[in-house]
Amino acid sequence: MMQSVHAEQIQPPYTPIVAEGVAGFEIVLLADNVAYLGAQPGARSQAEADLAVRELYRRLDVFDTQLESLTNTERTLLAPYLHALDSDIHQGDHPDDYYFAGLIPQDPATIDRLLDMPAGDKVEFLRKHLTVNEEHAADVEPSVNDQVGMYIEDTRRGVVEGWLSPAALQVIDTVPTARIVVGDWWSTAVKGRYGGYIQSTDTIRLRQGMGADAESRAADFRGHARETLPHELNHREYEKDPWWESHRWLGEAMAEHTSLAMEFGSPDVIDPADPRRKHDDGEQIEERALVSAMMNDLDAVLLTRAYSSGDTNSREWRELRSELQRTYGTPYVPELISKRITEYIVALKEARPDASDNARYVKALGIVKDELQNKPRLVTGVRFPWVRKGIGRLFIY
């Protein structure tokens, strides 16, 4: 049973801490509102305070559910950061008064201790988390600016080398306007990602760095942002056409392939299993493998130039579709692949109802890749001379 939250448990300030996407942001605002309303006279204020308390309980329940869903690996990764917050909160106090007294920083049981905190303590713990995240965002801002500058220079180099479209030079003007925020661990890594692009708000969110102190958190952030930020910028710069909403597999593959080519070269190598791809972060493996199967013997640069044109009606896209027509007998191979993926996801939902959405998605990508490699007509609906003969049958399992 969650302990009651009373106005006297929650201390000012009432000024919101600007920390978009940070766990506990709404909780802390609600708690401050409870404290404010509880201090006001009159039945109306009391009624509003009661509503705010109920909503606060609900938000805390959601937060607890998120904590309970963490894997043991995630718990171990998060625990040192929680211990660092604990030390900041209890500076000068006796060690026995710490929230996580008796636990080592890597102990996954730290999460259980956080779950068991009284509601008022949990709110104050989250308040400290917001403050630390805001300070961390200021610490890593120079690193983010450096990464944006590198992205622009890498783009220029790709255009000069010929594997990016000349239209990609638009990033010189558009990338500096990107809204980049540091999202905390709960809004990013717990959901299985180091970052993301939210098109509705034109915002790129990168995961905060993890560690026991500000320096280690900044170092961790720099390490993963070098890989994540170019990927998310590619989504922002090159996937503005609504067409991409229906072709997630292709967008993820090309955002990752393009960022890898920027950093390590080899823009002609899409397949993550190709030995020429010496540097691979292991992301979007299935998507890139499927795109490699689609391109078959076609020059991958056709696709990188089309992608970086930022316009699915561009000359580069027309050139790509012309080659797809010559190879498959239809220029609409990406659309047909997306249709086939959707068909398999629907079938897998019936065959494997307990599987996660992502597991069904990954399975569907693998099936369609095998079809493209062995019996493309199942995907394209077109019988064409070059088709390799498939062997055996394909099962959903």
N, C-alpha and C positions, 0 to 999 in steps of 0.2 A: 504494500500500500504506500503510495507516495505521500510523504509528509506535507502538511499544509504550508503554503507560502503566504506569509503575512507582510503587511507593508513595512513593519519594523525590521524584517529580515533583509530587505533589499535597500541598499544605500544608494544615494545619488552618486554620480550625476544623472540628470535626466536628458542631457544632450546626446543625441545619437552618435555612435561611432560609425563612421562611414567605412564599411567593410563588406562590400557586396559579395555574395556567394560564400560567406564564411559561416560555418556551423554556429548556431547560437545567436546570430545577429537578431533574428526576430524574437528569440526567447528573451534576450537581454532588454530589448525595447519593450516587450510586453511586461517584463518584471518592473521596469522603471515606471511604466504606465500604472501598474497596480499600486506601486508606492505613492505615486502622485495622486491618483484618485482616492486612495485610502486616507490621504491627509486632507481631503476636501470635505467640508460639511455638506449635509443634505442627503436625502434619500436617493436622489437621482445619481449622485456621484457614487453612492454605495452600490446601486444597481449596476452601474457601468463597471465598477471595480469587480463585482462578482462575475460579470461576463468575461472580463479580462483575465481573472484568475482561472476560469474554466478553459479559456483558450490557451493560457500558459501551460496548464496541465497537459492539454492535448499536444502542444508542441514538444514538451518534455518527453511525453510518451513516444512520439515519433523519433526523437533523438535517441532514446533508449533502445528502440527497435533497431536503429542503424548500428548502434554499438553491439547489440546482441548478434547481428548478422555478420560481424567481422570474422574472417578466418583466423586460425592461429598464427599464420604468417603475418597477416595484417596487424594483429594485436601486438606481435613482437616488434614490428616496425614502428608502430605508433607509440608504444610504451615509453621510450626514452624522452620523447617530446613532452608527454604528459608529466613525467617526473621533473622536467625542466620548468614547466609552468608551476608545478607544486613548489619548487624551490623559490621561484620568484614571489609567489604569494606568501610564503612563510619565512621570508628572510628574517633572521634573528630569533626565530622561534626555536623551541626545543625540538630535536629531531622526532620525538614521539608524537608531536602535534601535527606532523605532516600528514596529508591525506593518504600518501602511499608508504607510510612508515613500515619498515620491515620487508619491503619488496625491493629487489634489484631493478635497475632501470629497464632491463630487457624482459622482465617478467610479464607474460601475457595476462596474468591475474590482475594486473593494474587496471585493465578494462572493467573487471568485475567490481573492483573497489570504486571506480568512477560511477558505475551503475548504482551502487548502494549508497551513494552520497545523499544526504538530505537535499531536498529541492533547492533550498536557499543557498547551500554551499555549491551546488551544481551550477546555479546561475552565476555566482561570483567566479567560479572556475572558468565558465564560458566567457565572462567579461574579460578575464585576463587573456584568454585565447584571442579574443578580438583585438586587444591592444597589441599583443605580440605580433599578430598577423599584419597589423597596420605598420608597425615598425619594420617588420621584415620586408614588406612591399617597398618601403623607402630605401632599405639597404640594397635591394637588388635592382632598383630602377636603372642605375648606370649600366649594369650587365644587360638588361633588356634593350637599352638604347644601342649598345654595342652590337647585339645580335641583329637588330633591325638594320644597322649599317652594313653588316656582313651579308645579310640577305640581299640588299640592293646591289652590292658589289658582285655577289655570286650570280645574280640575275644578269647583270651586264656581261659577265664572262660567258654565260650560257648563250646569250644572243650572239656575241662575237664568234663563239665556236660553232654556232649554227644549229644547236639542238633545242634552243628555245626560240619561240616566235619573236620577231622584232616588236610585236605588239606588247610583249612582256615588259618592255621598258616603261610602260605606264606606271609600274610600281615605284619608280623614282618619285612620283608625285603622290601616289595613293597610299603607300605603306606608312609614311610618317603620320598619316591621319588615323591609323589603327588605334582602337581603344583596347589596351592590354592591361588586364588586372591579374593580381595574384589570388587565385582561389585556394582555400585551405584544403587540408587533407581529406576532410569529409566530402567536400563538393567535387573532388577530382579522383584521387587515388582509390578511395573506397568504392567508387563507381567503376573502377577498372581503367582509368585513363589518367594520363599526366597533363592533359589539357583538352581544350575544345574550343570550337568557334560557334558562337551563338549568333546566327544570322539576323534574327529579329531585332537584336540590339546592337549589331555590328561590334561584338565584343569577343576578344580572345582571352580565355581564362587559362592560366598556367598554374600548376600545382605548387604550393608552397614548398620550400626546402625543409627537410626533416633533420633533426639533430638536437643535441642537448644544450646548445648555445647558439647565439646569433651567427657566429662565424661559421660553424659547421652547417647551419641551415642555409646560409648564403652559398657555401661551396656546393652543397647538394643541389640547390636550385640551378646554379650555373651549369652543372653537369647535365641535368635532364632538359633544361631549356634550349641548349644547343641543338638537341634533336627534335624537340617538340614545337618550338616556335616557327621554324620554317615550314613544317607540315601544316600548321594551322593558318599561316599566312598564305600558303598555296590555296587552301580552301577559300579563303576570303577573296583573293585576287582573281582566281581563275574559274570559280564556280558560281558566278552571279546569275547565270541563266537558270530559270526554274527547271529546265530539262534535267539538271543534276539531281534534283530531289528524288527522281525515280531510278537513279543509277548510282546508288550508294557505293556499290562494290568498285565501280570504275573510279569514282572520285577519291575514295580512300587509297586505292592502289596508286593512282597518279600523284596524289599529294605526297605520299611516302616516297615513291620512286624519284620524283623530282627533287625532293629535299635530300635524298641520299646522293643523287647525281651532283647536286650542288656542292656537297661536302666532300665526296670521295671520287667523283668522276664516273666513268662507265655509263653514260646515259643510254647507251644501246643495249644494256643488260637489265631486263625487267625481272626475269625469273630469279627469285631469292635463292633457289638451289643451284644456280649457275656458279661454278667455281671462280669465275671472273669477278663475281660480286664478293670481294674479300671483306668488305666492311658492311655488316648487316645487323641492325638492331633488333631483328626478330619481330617487327611490327607489320601488320597487314600482310602476313605471309600468304594466306589463302587468296586474298584479293589479287595480289601481285602475280601469284601463280596462275590464276584464271586469266588475267590480262595477257600474260605471256603466252598462254595457250591460244587465246584469240588472235594474237598477232602472228603466231606460228613462224613462218619464214619472212614475214614482212619486217621492214626496217623500223625498229622501235622509235627512231627519231621522228617518224611520221606522226606518231601519237604524242610525243612530248611537245612537238611544235603545235599540234592541234590543241592540246590541253592548255598550253601557255598562251594561246591566242586570246583566251578568255571569251570566245564567241563561237558558239556551235554552228554558226552560219558563215564562218570565216573561210578564206581561201584554203587555209591549212586543213580545216575540217573537210572541205570538199575533196581535197587531195586524198585524205585518209579514206573517205567513203568510196572514192573511185577504186582504191586498191582493195578495199574489202569486197567491192562488187566483183572485181577481177578474180579474187581468191575464193569467195564463197558463193558468188552468184546473187548476192544481195548486198546493198550498202548499209542495211539496217541491223547489222550484227549486234551492236551494243543493246539495242532495244529488244531484240529477240533473246539475248542472253538474260536480260532483266526479267523478261516474261517467263522464261524457263525457271529462273531462280524462284520467282514468286510461286509458280506451280509446285515446285518441290517443297517449298516451305509450308504450303497448305497441306500437301500430302504428308509431310513429316509431322505436322501438328496432330493429325489423326493417328499416325502410326506410333509417334513417340510423345504422347501428351505430357509426360513428366519432364521432358527436356526443356531447357531454357530457350528463350527466343534466339539468343546468340548462338547456342549450340546447333539449333536447327538451321540458322543462317549459314554457319560455317560448313555444315554438312551439305547443304544445298550447293554451295560454291564448289565443293569438291566433286560432287556428282556431275555438275555442268562442265567443269574442267575436263573430267574424264570423257564426257560425251564429245566435247570439241576435239579432243585428241584422237578419239577412236571412231566416232560416228557423228560428224558434225551435222548431218541432215536431221538428226533428232532435235537439234537446236534451231537450225535455220529453216528447216522445211524444204530445202533445195538440194537436189541430187546434183553433184558437180564432179567433174572428172578427177580432180586431185585427191578426193576423199580417201583416207586410209580406212581399211576395213577393220571394223571392231571385232573383238574376240570375246565370246561369252556373253552373259547377261548382266544387267545392272540391277541391283537390289537396293531397296530402302531398308536400312536396318539401324 
